[in-house]
Amino acid sequence: MARGASPSPFPAPLPSASGQALRLRPMIQTMKNLGYYNGAIGPLEEMTVPMNDRACWFGDGVYEASLSANHRIFALDEHIDRFFRSAALLDMQPAQTKGQIAGLLGALVRKVDSPDQFVYWQLTRGTAERSHAFPEGVPPNLWVMLKPLAVPSAYDAVKLITVEDTRFFHCHIKTLNLLPNVLASEKAKRAGAYEAVFHRGERVTECSHCNVHIFKGGVFKTAPADNLILPGITRAHLIKHCGALGIPVLEEAFTVREMAEADEVMVSGSTTFCRAASHIDGFAAGGKAPDLLRALQDALIKEFNQAVSAPCGGFRCF
C-alpha cells in the first residue's frame, strides 16, 4: 500500500483487483507525478508494493504505455486492446473491463499538473509466495505510473547501433521481461546513440524500445508482425498513413545490409513518433528520400495533434 495515499478521483466506483468496488471520494488537488496500485494513489516516491507481487520475482506481467498531451491520451483504445491481447497470451485476465481501465487512466492523467505526460500501466499475476507455477485464486494487480514528459520532436534525426537479438521467441507479447532490451539500450547510450537495432543473424527485427522501418525505391518496408517483434501502435498508424499517401507497404523481413543501403531508416514508437536515422554504427544512413519521409512524419503528427485537441479525432481520449 502507499504511505499517505490519496483517494481516487473516479466519478463512479471501479472494481479493485479483488473484484470489490472502490468507493473513493473525489479530489481537488493535483500532483507532480502519480502512482496507482490496486486503488491506492500517491506520489511515485511514496508508493510501495508488496514484495510478493509476482512482478518482483518473475516479471510476471504485461504493460502498455502512451503519451498524454493536453491531458488526453493518444490512441488509448488501441493500447488497451493490445494490453488485453498480451494478458490473454499469458493466461491473465484483468479485473476491470477495457472501458473501466480507460476511464481510470483518463481520470488519473487529469490529476497530474503537467498536461503532457508519459502514461504507463501494467498488470501482474497477483501477490503470492514465490513459486514458478501460477498461484490459484489470486487476483491480478494493476499498476499505473504517470510522470511529466514533453511531447518529443518527430523530426530530429537520431543515431543507431546494431545489436544481436538474443531475446526469447515471445516478442509479440508486451511483457515485463525486458533485461535484453535494457542491456541493448544502455549499450546504445554509451555509444552516443538513440537506439539499438536488434538483428537475428542478418534479419533485422526491431529496436530496444522502438520498431524500425526503411524506405527503398519508394516502398515502406517493415518487419512482419510475427513473434519476433512487438506489433507497435505507431507502426500500425504509419502503415495506415502510407495507404492514404499512396506509398506502397511491404511487411517483409529485411537484412542489416538492406537497412544500411536504404533510402531512409526510421524508428517509431509511442514516445518517438517516426524519427529518421542519420547514422548506424557510426556510418551515415538514409537521407535519400527526405520528401517521402517528411510526408509520412507530417501525417502522423497531424493525426496526433488532432487527437489530443477537442473534439477527439477517432480515438477515445480524456
N, C-alpha and C positions, 0 to 999 in steps of 0.2 A: 504493500500500500504506500501511498505518498504521504510524507510529512507535510502538514499544512495544506493538504489538497483542497482545491476549491470545488464547489458544487458545479454541476453541469449546466450549460445554457440551453438544453434541449427544450423545444416548445411542447413536446409530448413525451411520455415515458418510452424508453427503449429497453429491450431485453438485455440483461447483463450476460456474462459468459455462463452463469448458472441457469439462465432462462427466465429469471425473475425480473420484473420491470424495475428500471431505475427511475425513481421519482425524486428529482433534484430540482431545487428552486433556481430560477434564472439569476444570472449575474449581470452586473453593470460594468465593472472594471475590466480593462483589457490587460494583456500581458506581452512581455517582450518575446517570449517563446513559450511553448506549451508541450507538455507531455500528458498522455492519457493511457491508463491501464485499467481495463475492465470497469470503467465508470469513475475511477479516481482521476482527478485533474490537478495539475500543478506545474510550476516552472520546471523545466527539464533538470536543472541542477538539484532539485529537491525530490524528484521521483525515485522510488525504489521498486524493485520487482523481486519476487521470491527466487531464491537460489535454485529451487527445484523446477522452475519453469524450464521446459524441455529445450527452449532456445539456448539456455546456458550449457546444457550437457551435450546436445547433439546438433544444434542449429536446426531443430525440427520444426520448420515452419515455412511460410511463404510471405512475400511482401509486394508492395506496389509503391510507386512514387510519381508525383506530378508537380507542376508549378501552379501556384495561385498568383494571379495578378488582379488588382482591384478587388481583392477578397473573393475572386471567382476561380474555381479550379478548372483547369483546361482538360478537356476530353475525359471527364470523370467517369462517365458511363463505360467507356472503353476500358479504362484502367480497372474498374470494378469487375467487369466481365472477365478480364484476364486473371484477376485476383481469385475469382471463384473457380476458373478453369484450373489454375495452378493448385488450389486447395484440393479439388476433386482428384487430381492426378496423384496426390499424396494421401488420398483417402481421409481428407479432413472436411469438416462442414462448419462454416461459421454459425454462431448462434443467431446472428442477425440476418435479415434479408438484404438484398442488394440496395433496395430503397432506404432501408434504415441506416446502412453504413454510409450511403451518400448523404443522407440528412445529418448524420453525426459529423462527418467531415466538413460539410458546409457550415454547420453551427460552430465548430471549433475554429475554423480559419477566421471567423469574424471576431474571435476573442483575442487575436494577436494584433498588436499595434500596427505592424507593417502590413500594408495591403499586398505586398509581393513576398511570397513565401515558398519554401521547399516543403512539400506535403508528403509525408511518408507514413505508411501504415503496414502492420504485419499481423499475421495470425500464427500462433504456435499451438502445439498439440496439447497444451494444458500444463498443469503442475502436478508432478508425481515424483517419487523417489527414482533415482537413476536406474533404468533398465532399458535395454535396447528395444524390446518388443513394445508395442503400443500399450499404454495403460487403459484399463477398462473403466467406463463410467466417469471419465474426467472431461469436463467441458474445456473448450479451447480458450486461449487468452488473446484478447485484441489489444494491440498497442497502436498508438498514434504519436508521431513526433512532428512538430511544426517549428520552423525557425525562419527568420528573415533571409531572403535571398533575392537579390536584384535580378530582374529579367535579363538574361545574358544576350550579348550580341550574336546574331546568326551569321554575320558577315566577316568576322575576323578569322583569317586562315590560321591553321594550327600545325604543329609538328607531331609526327607519329613515329613510333618504333614498331618493330615486329617481334613477336614472342611465340615460341612453340606452344601450341594449345595442349595442355596436359590435364584439362578438366575431365569430368566424367561424361556420360552419354545421356544426361537428362537436362541439357542446357535450355530446353524449351520450357522448363518449369522455373518460375521465378522464386527459387528457394533462398534460404538464408545462408547456404553453404557457399561462401564467396572467397575463401582463402586464396585460390589461384588468381582470382581477379584482383585481390588486394596486393598480392606479390607483383603481378604484372603492372598494376597502376603505380606502385612505388618505384618499379624499375623505370617506367616512363618519366616519372617525376625527377628521378636522379639524372636522367638523360636530358632534362630540359624539354621534355615533350608533353603534349596534352594527353595522348592516349597510346595504348599498346594494342596493336592489331594481332589477334591470335591467328595462327595457321596450324593445320594438322598436315604435316608434310608440306606439300605445295599448295593445298587448298586453304584459302582464306575463309575463316568462319565469321568472327565478329571481334569486338574490342572488349576491354576490361569492363566498360560500362556503357558502350555505345554499339550500334550496328554500323557497318561500313559498306559503302557502295561505290561504284565507279560509273563514269560516263566514258563510252568508247564508240566512236563513229556515230554519235547522236543517240545512242541507246543507253538507257539507265539499267545498269546491271547490279543485281543484289543477290546474296546467297539465298537458296531456297529455305523456306520455313520448315526445316526438319528438326531433328532432336539435337543438332549441333549448334543451333543459335536460339536466342530468345526472339520471338516474333515481336519486334518493337512497335509500339503505338505510333511513334513518329515515322517509322519505316512505312507503316500502312498508309499514313497520310501523304507521304511523299509519292508512293505508288499511285494514290488517287489523284494527286495533282499532276503527275506525269500524264495520266489519261486525259485530264482536262486540257493540258497544254499540247497534246498531240505527240508526246515523247514516248517512243516505244519502250516497253519494260521487259526485261528478261530476268526471271527468277531462276538463276542458274549459278552454280559454283564457279568461282574464278580463282586464278592462281596468284601467288605472290608476284610473279613476273608480270602477269597481266595488270595487276594493280600498279606496279612500278611504271608501266608503259601507258597507263590510262590517260585519257584527255583531262579528266578530273577525278579526284578521290575525295569522298565525302564521309564524314561520320555524323551520325544522327542519334538523338535521344531526347528525353523529356526536358532535360536541363541543358541541352546542347543545340537544339533545333537541327539545322543542317549546315555544318561548317566544313569548308574545304581544307584539304591538306596542302601545305606548302612544301613540306619535306617528309621523307620516310627514311629512317635510318641514316639521316644526315644528307641524303641526296634530294635534289629538287624534284617535286612531284606536281603533276597536273598543270593548271594554268593555260590549257589549250582550248577550253570551251567556256570562257567566262560568261558569255551571254546566256547560254543554256543554264549554267549554274545559278546565275542571278535570277532568272525567271522562276526557277524552282524555289529558291530561297524566298523570293518576294511573295510567291503564292502561299507558302507556309506561314510566313509572318503576317500576311493579311488575314489569313484564317484565324490565327491566334488572337490578333488584335480585335477582330470582330467577336470572337467567342468570349473574350473577357470584358467586353463592353456591353452595356444594355442596349437592346434586348439580346439575350443569349442566342448565338447563331448555331443551331444544330447540335448543341451539347446541353446536358444538364450542368449548369454552373450556378454558383451560390455567391 
